[in-house]
Amino acid sequence: MDAVMWLFLAFGFGFFAYLMYTRQFKWLLGVVRNLALGVVGILIFNFLFSSMELAVGVNPITALTVGLLGAPGFLLLYATQMLVR
């Protein structure tokens, strides 16, 4: 498990260096902004819909889904939760 984690860490740093080299840092900041807003949105929706037992866990996968896809990713997570439930 540790080897896989180190591989992902190395890939992440390499990807970050590539973005910095190609001057697309603005895109990365947009993803980080979407990620932060998405996690806050998930927490708010989990609080609001707790009586309906509709909750999406906050973990790296859901955070990246919202971070990369934005609002459609947010809706996708809750739609998937409704289908699985």
Biopython code that builds the backbone (N, CA, C, O; Angstrom):
import numpy as np
from Bio.PDB.StructureBuilder import StructureBuilder

atoms = [
    (1, "MET", "N", (0.820, -1.191, 0.000)),
    (1, "MET", "CA", (0.000, 0.000, 0.000)),
    (1, "MET", "C", (0.865, 1.256, 0.000)),
    (1, "MET", "O", (0.522, 2.253, -0.636)),
    (2, "ASP", "N", (1.973, 1.204, 0.706)),
    (2, "ASP", "CA", (2.842, 2.372, 0.759)),
    (2, "ASP", "C", (3.453, 2.683, -0.592)),
    (2, "ASP", "O", (3.641, 3.850, -0.936)),
    (3, "ALA", "N", (3.765, 1.646, -1.361)),
    (3, "ALA", "CA", (4.365, 1.883, -2.679)),
    (3, "ALA", "C", (3.381, 2.590, -3.603)),
    (3, "ALA", "O", (3.771, 3.467, -4.374)),
    (4, "VAL", "N", (2.113, 2.214, -3.530)),
    (4, "VAL", "CA", (1.099, 2.848, -4.364)),
    (4, "VAL", "C", (0.919, 4.306, -3.960)),
    (4, "VAL", "O", (0.776, 5.181, -4.814)),
    (5, "MET", "N", (0.926, 4.563, -2.650)),
    (5, "MET", "CA", (0.788, 5.930, -2.175)),
    (5, "MET", "C", (1.961, 6.788, -2.646)),
    (5, "MET", "O", (1.760, 7.923, -3.079)),
    (6, "TRP", "N", (3.166, 6.264, -2.566)),
    (6, "TRP", "CA", (4.338, 7.016, -3.026)),
    (6, "TRP", "C", (4.294, 7.241, -4.530)),
    (6, "TRP", "O", (4.735, 8.280, -5.020)),
    (7, "LEU", "N", (3.762, 6.268, -5.261)),
    (7, "LEU", "CA", (3.633, 6.426, -6.710)),
    (7, "LEU", "C", (2.659, 7.553, -7.044)),
    (7, "LEU", "O", (2.945, 8.384, -7.905)),
    (8, "PHE", "N", (1.509, 7.585, -6.364)),
    (8, "PHE", "CA", (0.548, 8.666, -6.588)),
    (8, "PHE", "C", (1.115, 10.013, -6.167)),
    (8, "PHE", "O", (0.863, 11.021, -6.826)),
    (9, "LEU", "N", (1.877, 10.044, -5.079)),
    (9, "LEU", "CA", (2.497, 11.275, -4.631)),
    (9, "LEU", "C", (3.503, 11.783, -5.658)),
    (9, "LEU", "O", (3.542, 12.976, -5.957)),
    (10, "ALA", "N", (4.307, 10.888, -6.192)),
    (10, "ALA", "CA", (5.277, 11.272, -7.211)),
    (10, "ALA", "C", (4.575, 11.745, -8.477)),
    (10, "ALA", "O", (4.999, 12.722, -9.094)),
    (11, "PHE", "N", (3.512, 11.065, -8.866)),
    (11, "PHE", "CA", (2.748, 11.485, -10.035)),
    (11, "PHE", "C", (2.133, 12.865, -9.806)),
    (11, "PHE", "O", (2.129, 13.706, -10.705)),
    (12, "GLY", "N", (1.614, 13.093, -8.598)),
    (12, "GLY", "CA", (1.019, 14.385, -8.280)),
    (12, "GLY", "C", (2.032, 15.514, -8.348)),
    (12, "GLY", "O", (1.741, 16.572, -8.906)),
    (13, "PHE", "N", (3.210, 15.306, -7.794)),
    (13, "PHE", "CA", (4.247, 16.332, -7.866)),
    (13, "PHE", "C", (4.706, 16.550, -9.301)),
    (13, "PHE", "O", (4.974, 17.682, -9.707)),
    (14, "GLY", "N", (4.798, 15.472, -10.066)),
    (14, "GLY", "CA", (5.178, 15.603, -11.473)),
    (14, "GLY", "C", (4.139, 16.378, -12.259)),
    (14, "GLY", "O", (4.480, 17.217, -13.092)),
    (15, "PHE", "N", (2.872, 16.097, -11.994)),
    (15, "PHE", "CA", (1.797, 16.820, -12.671)),
    (15, "PHE", "C", (1.799, 18.291, -12.288)),
    (15, "PHE", "O", (1.594, 19.158, -13.138)),
    (16, "PHE", "N", (2.031, 18.576, -11.001)),
    (16, "PHE", "CA", (2.113, 19.957, -10.540)),
    (16, "PHE", "C", (3.276, 20.683, -11.213)),
    (16, "PHE", "O", (3.134, 21.831, -11.633)),
    (17, "ALA", "N", (4.424, 20.015, -11.316)),
    (17, "ALA", "CA", (5.580, 20.625, -11.986)),
    (17, "ALA", "C", (5.275, 20.873, -13.460)),
    (17, "ALA", "O", (5.660, 21.905, -14.008)),
    (18, "TYR", "N", (4.590, 19.939, -14.099)),
    (18, "TYR", "CA", (4.215, 20.120, -15.499)),
    (18, "TYR", "C", (3.302, 21.334, -15.668)),
    (18, "TYR", "O", (3.488, 22.130, -16.588)),
    (19, "LEU", "N", (2.315, 21.475, -14.780)),
    (19, "LEU", "CA", (1.412, 22.623, -14.854)),
    (19, "LEU", "C", (2.164, 23.932, -14.628)),
    (19, "LEU", "O", (1.902, 24.930, -15.300)),
    (20, "MET", "N", (3.086, 23.922, -13.694)),
    (20, "MET", "CA", (3.866, 25.130, -13.444)),
    (20, "MET", "C", (4.740, 25.456, -14.657)),
    (20, "MET", "O", (4.918, 26.623, -15.006)),
    (21, "TYR", "N", (5.275, 24.430, -15.288)),
    (21, "TYR", "CA", (6.147, 24.637, -16.443)),
    (21, "TYR", "C", (5.367, 25.180, -17.631)),
    (21, "TYR", "O", (5.873, 26.028, -18.366)),
    (22, "THR", "N", (4.155, 24.710, -17.828)),
    (22, "THR", "CA", (3.357, 25.141, -18.973)),
    (22, "THR", "C", (2.522, 26.387, -18.651)),
    (22, "THR", "O", (1.730, 26.832, -19.482)),
    (23, "ARG", "N", (2.693, 26.938, -17.476)),
    (23, "ARG", "CA", (2.035, 28.170, -17.049)),
    (23, "ARG", "C", (0.507, 28.050, -17.018)),
    (23, "ARG", "O", (-0.212, 29.003, -17.317)),
    (24, "GLN", "N", (0.046, 26.893, -16.658)),
    (24, "GLN", "CA", (-1.393, 26.698, -16.522)),
    (24, "GLN", "C", (-1.774, 26.610, -15.050)),
    (24, "GLN", "O", (-2.652, 25.837, -14.667)),
    (25, "PHE", "N", (-1.112, 27.398, -14.247)),
    (25, "PHE", "CA", (-1.355, 27.396, -12.815)),
    (25, "PHE", "C", (-2.772, 27.877, -12.500)),
    (25, "PHE", "O", (-3.349, 27.494, -11.482)),
    (26, "LYS", "N", (-3.328, 28.712, -13.369)),
    (26, "LYS", "CA", (-4.674, 29.236, -13.172)),
    (26, "LYS", "C", (-5.690, 28.098, -13.166)),
    (26, "LYS", "O", (-6.647, 28.131, -12.392)),
    (27, "TRP", "N", (-5.497, 27.100, -14.011)),
    (27, "TRP", "CA", (-6.393, 25.945, -14.066)),
    (27, "TRP", "C", (-6.346, 25.186, -12.752)),
    (27, "TRP", "O", (-7.382, 24.772, -12.231)),
    (28, "LEU", "N", (-5.149, 25.003, -12.217)),
    (28, "LEU", "CA", (-4.993, 24.283, -10.961)),
    (28, "LEU", "C", (-5.662, 25.038, -9.816)),
    (28, "LEU", "O", (-6.288, 24.424, -8.953)),
    (29, "LEU", "N", (-5.536, 26.355, -9.800)),
    (29, "LEU", "CA", (-6.202, 27.139, -8.765)),
    (29, "LEU", "C", (-7.723, 27.032, -8.884)),
    (29, "LEU", "O", (-8.418, 27.022, -7.867)),
    (30, "GLY", "N", (-8.246, 26.953, -10.099)),
    (30, "GLY", "CA", (-9.680, 26.763, -10.299)),
    (30, "GLY", "C", (-10.152, 25.429, -9.740)),
    (30, "GLY", "O", (-11.222, 25.351, -9.137)),
    (31, "VAL", "N", (-9.361, 24.380, -9.937)),
    (31, "VAL", "CA", (-9.714, 23.067, -9.403)),
    (31, "VAL", "C", (-9.700, 23.101, -7.880)),
    (31, "VAL", "O", (-10.596, 22.552, -7.239)),
    (32, "VAL", "N", (-8.692, 23.740, -7.300)),
    (32, "VAL", "CA", (-8.613, 23.830, -5.837)),
    (32, "VAL", "C", (-9.787, 24.636, -5.295)),
    (32, "VAL", "O", (-10.348, 24.287, -4.256)),
    (33, "ARG", "N", (-10.165, 25.704, -5.980)),
    (33, "ARG", "CA", (-11.322, 26.508, -5.562)),
    (33, "ARG", "C", (-12.598, 25.659, -5.625)),
    (33, "ARG", "O", (-13.386, 25.652, -4.679)),
    (34, "ASN", "N", (-12.800, 24.949, -6.730)),
    (34, "ASN", "CA", (-13.977, 24.080, -6.863)),
    (34, "ASN", "C", (-13.976, 22.999, -5.791)),
    (34, "ASN", "O", (-15.025, 22.655, -5.247)),
    (35, "LEU", "N", (-12.804, 22.470, -5.493)),
    (35, "LEU", "CA", (-12.695, 21.423, -4.486)),
    (35, "LEU", "C", (-13.122, 21.949, -3.122)),
    (35, "LEU", "O", (-13.895, 21.298, -2.421)),
    (36, "ALA", "N", (-12.627, 23.118, -2.744)),
    (36, "ALA", "CA", (-12.978, 23.688, -1.439)),
    (36, "ALA", "C", (-14.465, 24.030, -1.364)),
    (36, "ALA", "O", (-15.127, 23.710, -0.376)),
    (37, "LEU", "N", (-14.990, 24.678, -2.399)),
    (37, "LEU", "CA", (-16.415, 25.018, -2.406)),
    (37, "LEU", "C", (-17.284, 23.763, -2.443)),
    (37, "LEU", "O", (-18.347, 23.722, -1.824)),
    (38, "GLY", "N", (-16.837, 22.752, -3.160)),
    (38, "GLY", "CA", (-17.598, 21.507, -3.238)),
    (38, "GLY", "C", (-17.671, 20.787, -1.910)),
    (38, "GLY", "O", (-18.723, 20.265, -1.544)),
    (39, "VAL", "N", (-16.556, 20.752, -1.177)),
    (39, "VAL", "CA", (-16.566, 20.102, 0.134)),
    (39, "VAL", "C", (-17.483, 20.854, 1.093)),
    (39, "VAL", "O", (-18.232, 20.234, 1.849)),
    (40, "VAL", "N", (-17.432, 22.169, 1.068)),
    (40, "VAL", "CA", (-18.334, 22.961, 1.914)),
    (40, "VAL", "C", (-19.786, 22.713, 1.495)),
    (40, "VAL", "O", (-20.660, 22.581, 2.352)),
    (41, "GLY", "N", (-20.050, 22.648, 0.191)),
    (41, "GLY", "CA", (-21.397, 22.370, -0.294)),
    (41, "GLY", "C", (-21.887, 20.996, 0.129)),
    (41, "GLY", "O", (-23.050, 20.841, 0.503)),
    (42, "ILE", "N", (-21.020, 20.002, 0.075)),
    (42, "ILE", "CA", (-21.398, 18.659, 0.510)),
    (42, "ILE", "C", (-21.751, 18.667, 1.993)),
    (42, "ILE", "O", (-22.747, 18.070, 2.402)),
    (43, "LEU", "N", (-20.942, 19.339, 2.790)),
    (43, "LEU", "CA", (-21.230, 19.403, 4.230)),
    (43, "LEU", "C", (-22.559, 20.103, 4.509)),
    (43, "LEU", "O", (-23.321, 19.672, 5.373)),
    (44, "ILE", "N", (-22.833, 21.174, 3.782)),
    (44, "ILE", "CA", (-24.105, 21.891, 3.973)),
    (44, "ILE", "C", (-25.275, 21.017, 3.545)),
    (44, "ILE", "O", (-26.270, 20.925, 4.265)),
    (45, "PHE", "N", (-25.175, 20.373, 2.384)),
    (45, "PHE", "CA", (-26.271, 19.516, 1.921)),
    (45, "PHE", "C", (-26.462, 18.315, 2.837)),
    (45, "PHE", "O", (-27.593, 17.893, 3.075)),
    (46, "ASN", "N", (-25.364, 17.760, 3.355)),
    (46, "ASN", "CA", (-25.500, 16.655, 4.310)),
    (46, "ASN", "C", (-26.259, 17.103, 5.543)),
    (46, "ASN", "O", (-27.080, 16.352, 6.069)),
    (47, "PHE", "N", (-25.999, 18.317, 6.014)),
    (47, "PHE", "CA", (-26.712, 18.838, 7.180)),
    (47, "PHE", "C", (-28.188, 19.073, 6.859)),
    (47, "PHE", "O", (-29.060, 18.727, 7.656)),
    (48, "LEU", "N", (-28.469, 19.662, 5.694)),
    (48, "LEU", "CA", (-29.847, 19.978, 5.332)),
    (48, "LEU", "C", (-30.682, 18.732, 5.061)),
    (48, "LEU", "O", (-31.860, 18.694, 5.417)),
    (49, "PHE", "N", (-30.100, 17.722, 4.444)),
    (49, "PHE", "CA", (-30.851, 16.528, 4.071)),
    (49, "PHE", "C", (-30.605, 15.358, 5.010)),
    (49, "PHE", "O", (-30.838, 14.209, 4.634)),
    (50, "SER", "N", (-30.140, 15.626, 6.218)),
    (50, "SER", "CA", (-29.891, 14.539, 7.168)),
    (50, "SER", "C", (-31.185, 13.849, 7.580)),
    (50, "SER", "O", (-31.174, 12.658, 7.889)),
    (51, "SER", "N", (-32.295, 14.575, 7.591)),
    (51, "SER", "CA", (-33.571, 13.954, 7.960)),
    (51, "SER", "C", (-34.048, 12.971, 6.893)),
    (51, "SER", "O", (-34.783, 12.033, 7.202)),
    (52, "MET", "N", (-33.641, 13.175, 5.652)),
    (52, "MET", "CA", (-34.010, 12.266, 4.566)),
    (52, "MET", "C", (-33.004, 11.130, 4.406)),
    (52, "MET", "O", (-33.148, 10.291, 3.517)),
    (53, "GLU", "N", (-31.990, 11.104, 5.262)),
    (53, "GLU", "CA", (-30.915, 10.111, 5.202)),
    (53, "GLU", "C", (-30.221, 10.112, 3.853)),
    (53, "GLU", "O", (-29.826, 9.061, 3.349)),
    (54, "LEU", "N", (-30.075, 11.288, 3.273)),
    (54, "LEU", "CA", (-29.371, 11.454, 2.005)),
    (54, "LEU", "C", (-28.067, 12.182, 2.301)),
    (54, "LEU", "O", (-28.052, 13.397, 2.500)),
    (55, "ALA", "N", (-26.976, 11.427, 2.329)),
    (55, "ALA", "CA", (-25.692, 12.027, 2.665)),
    (55, "ALA", "C", (-24.602, 11.431, 1.778)),
    (55, "ALA", "O", (-24.613, 10.240, 1.464)),
    (56, "VAL", "N", (-23.683, 12.272, 1.393)),
    (56, "VAL", "CA", (-22.519, 11.855, 0.620)),
    (56, "VAL", "C", (-21.306, 12.037, 1.517)),
    (56, "VAL", "O", (-21.135, 13.092, 2.127)),
    (57, "GLY", "N", (-20.470, 11.022, 1.599)),
    (57, "GLY", "CA", (-19.283, 11.119, 2.433)),
    (57, "GLY", "C", (-18.268, 12.083, 1.845)),
    (57, "GLY", "O", (-18.164, 12.228, 0.627)),
    (58, "VAL", "N", (-17.525, 12.736, 2.715)),
    (58, "VAL", "CA", (-16.458, 13.631, 2.275)),
    (58, "VAL", "C", (-15.161, 12.844, 2.355)),
    (58, "VAL", "O", (-14.673, 12.538, 3.442)),
    (59, "ASN", "N", (-14.612, 12.524, 1.202)),
    (59, "ASN", "CA", (-13.353, 11.799, 1.108)),
    (59, "ASN", "C", (-12.612, 12.294, -0.134)),
    (59, "ASN", "O", (-13.157, 13.095, -0.893)),
    (60, "PRO", "N", (-11.397, 11.838, -0.350)),
    (60, "PRO", "CA", (-10.640, 12.345, -1.506)),
    (60, "PRO", "C", (-11.321, 12.108, -2.857)),
    (60, "PRO", "O", (-11.195, 12.937, -3.758)),
    (61, "ILE", "N", (-12.028, 11.009, -3.010)),
    (61, "ILE", "CA", (-12.679, 10.705, -4.282)),
    (61, "ILE", "C", (-13.822, 11.684, -4.555)),
    (61, "ILE", "O", (-13.928, 12.222, -5.658)),
    (62, "THR", "N", (-14.676, 11.917, -3.556)),
    (62, "THR", "CA", (-15.782, 12.842, -3.767)),
    (62, "THR", "C", (-15.275, 14.275, -3.919)),
    (62, "THR", "O", (-15.823, 15.048, -4.704)),
    (63, "ALA", "N", (-14.238, 14.628, -3.174)),
    (63, "ALA", "CA", (-13.672, 15.976, -3.288)),
    (63, "ALA", "C", (-13.082, 16.193, -4.684)),
    (63, "ALA", "O", (-13.281, 17.255, -5.274)),
    (64, "LEU", "N", (-12.368, 15.215, -5.215)),
    (64, "LEU", "CA", (-11.809, 15.350, -6.562)),
    (64, "LEU", "C", (-12.899, 15.354, -7.627)),
    (64, "LEU", "O", (-12.773, 16.043, -8.640)),
    (65, "THR", "N", (-13.968, 14.589, -7.406)),
    (65, "THR", "CA", (-15.076, 14.594, -8.361)),
    (65, "THR", "C", (-15.676, 15.991, -8.461)),
    (65, "THR", "O", (-15.913, 16.494, -9.559)),
    (66, "VAL", "N", (-15.917, 16.605, -7.327)),
    (66, "VAL", "CA", (-16.475, 17.954, -7.336)),
    (66, "VAL", "C", (-15.435, 18.955, -7.829)),
    (66, "VAL", "O", (-15.778, 19.899, -8.541)),
    (67, "GLY", "N", (-14.183, 18.764, -7.465)),
    (67, "GLY", "CA", (-13.133, 19.690, -7.875)),
    (67, "GLY", "C", (-12.908, 19.710, -9.371)),
    (67, "GLY", "O", (-12.710, 20.776, -9.955)),
    (68, "LEU", "N", (-12.934, 18.548, -9.998)),
    (68, "LEU", "CA", (-12.686, 18.472, -11.441)),
    (68, "LEU", "C", (-13.928, 18.762, -12.272)),
    (68, "LEU", "O", (-13.829, 19.376, -13.334)),
    (69, "LEU", "N", (-15.099, 18.328, -11.802)),
    (69, "LEU", "CA", (-16.313, 18.483, -12.603)),
    (69, "LEU", "C", (-17.146, 19.699, -12.215)),
    (69, "LEU", "O", (-17.983, 20.145, -13.000)),
    (70, "GLY", "N", (-16.934, 20.239, -11.023)),
    (70, "GLY", "CA", (-17.688, 21.405, -10.583)),
    (70, "GLY", "C", (-19.103, 21.033, -10.164)),
    (70, "GLY", "O", (-19.323, 19.990, -9.547)),
    (71, "ALA", "N", (-20.063, 21.894, -10.502)),
    (71, "ALA", "CA", (-21.459, 21.684, -10.115)),
    (71, "ALA", "C", (-22.046, 20.387, -10.688)),
    (71, "ALA", "O", (-22.778, 19.702, -9.975)),
    (72, "PRO", "N", (-21.755, 20.020, -11.952)),
    (72, "PRO", "CA", (-22.269, 18.734, -12.429)),
    (72, "PRO", "C", (-21.755, 17.545, -11.616)),
    (72, "PRO", "O", (-22.480, 16.569, -11.427)),
    (73, "GLY", "N", (-20.533, 17.616, -11.141)),
    (73, "GLY", "CA", (-19.998, 16.560, -10.288)),
    (73, "GLY", "C", (-20.711, 16.498, -8.957)),
    (73, "GLY", "O", (-20.954, 15.415, -8.424)),
    (74, "PHE", "N", (-21.051, 17.667, -8.414)),
    (74, "PHE", "CA", (-21.810, 17.751, -7.166)),
    (74, "PHE", "C", (-23.163, 17.079, -7.333)),
    (74, "PHE", "O", (-23.568, 16.264, -6.504)),
    (75, "LEU", "N", (-23.862, 17.428, -8.413)),
    (75, "LEU", "CA", (-25.167, 16.818, -8.678)),
    (75, "LEU", "C", (-25.038, 15.324, -8.965)),
    (75, "LEU", "O", (-25.908, 14.542, -8.582)),
    (76, "LEU", "N", (-23.972, 14.930, -9.628)),
    (76, "LEU", "CA", (-23.733, 13.519, -9.917)),
    (76, "LEU", "C", (-23.591, 12.707, -8.632)),
    (76, "LEU", "O", (-24.124, 11.602, -8.535)),
    (77, "LEU", "N", (-22.884, 13.240, -7.660)),
    (77, "LEU", "CA", (-22.706, 12.525, -6.396)),
    (77, "LEU", "C", (-24.043, 12.300, -5.691)),
    (77, "LEU", "O", (-24.317, 11.202, -5.207)),
    (78, "TYR", "N", (-24.865, 13.333, -5.635)),
    (78, "TYR", "CA", (-26.150, 13.180, -4.957)),
    (78, "TYR", "C", (-27.130, 12.332, -5.762)),
    (78, "TYR", "O", (-27.929, 11.602, -5.175)),
    (79, "ALA", "N", (-27.089, 12.411, -7.073)),
    (79, "ALA", "CA", (-27.943, 11.550, -7.893)),
    (79, "ALA", "C", (-27.542, 10.082, -7.722)),
    (79, "ALA", "O", (-28.399, 9.205, -7.622)),
    (80, "THR", "N", (-26.258, 9.830, -7.690)),
    (80, "THR", "CA", (-25.777, 8.469, -7.478)),
    (80, "THR", "C", (-26.187, 7.968, -6.102)),
    (80, "THR", "O", (-26.584, 6.812, -5.956)),
    (81, "GLN", "N", (-26.095, 8.818, -5.102)),
    (81, "GLN", "CA", (-26.509, 8.425, -3.750)),
    (81, "GLN", "C", (-28.001, 8.104, -3.710)),
    (81, "GLN", "O", (-28.410, 7.167, -3.024)),
    (82, "MET", "N", (-28.815, 8.864, -4.433)),
    (82, "MET", "CA", (-30.247, 8.590, -4.457)),
    (82, "MET", "C", (-30.534, 7.267, -5.159)),
    (82, "MET", "O", (-31.439, 6.542, -4.747)),
    (83, "LEU", "N", (-29.789, 6.939, -6.202)),
    (83, "LEU", "CA", (-29.997, 5.683, -6.917)),
    (83, "LEU", "C", (-29.549, 4.480, -6.090)),
    (83, "LEU", "O", (-30.191, 3.430, -6.112)),
    (84, "VAL", "N", (-28.456, 4.638, -5.369)),
    (84, "VAL", "CA", (-27.919, 3.528, -4.565)),
    (84, "VAL", "C", (-28.776, 3.284, -3.343)),
    (84, "VAL", "O", (-28.926, 2.148, -2.895)),
    (85, "ARG", "N", (-29.333, 4.345, -2.809)),
    (85, "ARG", "CA", (-30.135, 4.259, -1.594)),
    (85, "ARG", "C", (-31.372, 3.514, -1.898)),
    (85, "ARG", "O", (-32.207, 3.317, -1.014)),
]
sb = StructureBuilder()
sb.init_structure("model")
sb.init_model(0)
sb.init_chain("A")
sb.init_seg("    ")
for serial, (resi, resn, name, xyz) in enumerate(atoms, 1):
    if name == "N":
        sb.init_residue(resn, " ", resi, " ")
    sb.init_atom(name, np.array(xyz, "f"), 0.0, 1.0, " ", f" {name:<3s}", serial, name[0])
structure = sb.get_structure()
